[in-house]
Each structure stands twice: as C-alpha cells, then as structure tokens.
Amino acid sequence: MNFKHEKDRNMFFMLHPALILIISDLSWYAKSRHFVELTITQTISTVDEDRRLGRVSSAHRSGIACDIRTK
C-alpha cells in the first residue's frame, strides 16, 4: 500500500481500527489477486479541507473514511 502524501502515512493509524483492517484486507486482496497496488490519497481532513472539497459529511474528520486510488 502506498500513500500520496507523507501526512496521510503518518495519520493512517489514527483512523478507526475497523477501517484500518478493511483497508489492509482490501490492499492485500487487490495485490495478491489482481496485482494492483492501492494508494491512499486522503485520510483525516480538516473542516477547511472538507469545505474546499465540497464534502457534506464529517466522515474524514471522524476517521471513518479515506480515499483510495489504484494508480
């Protein structure tokens, strides 16, 4: 698993523990079955970041959401 930003690598383990397990399992599955590496592009955000991105949910601020891409 890769991270787009060093900030997100540092904050990954601040996410909800269930989400960490889900992402880890998804990453293992994508790599082992489909040879695809996942990249985490956003973990925990601020109110300003959410406003700028047009998010209406507080899920990223609460640590129960993250953004992932394959390339």
Secondary structure by P-SEA (a helix, b strand, c coil): cccccaaaaaacccccaaaaaaaaaaaaaaaacccbbbbbccccccaaaaaaacccccccccccccccccc
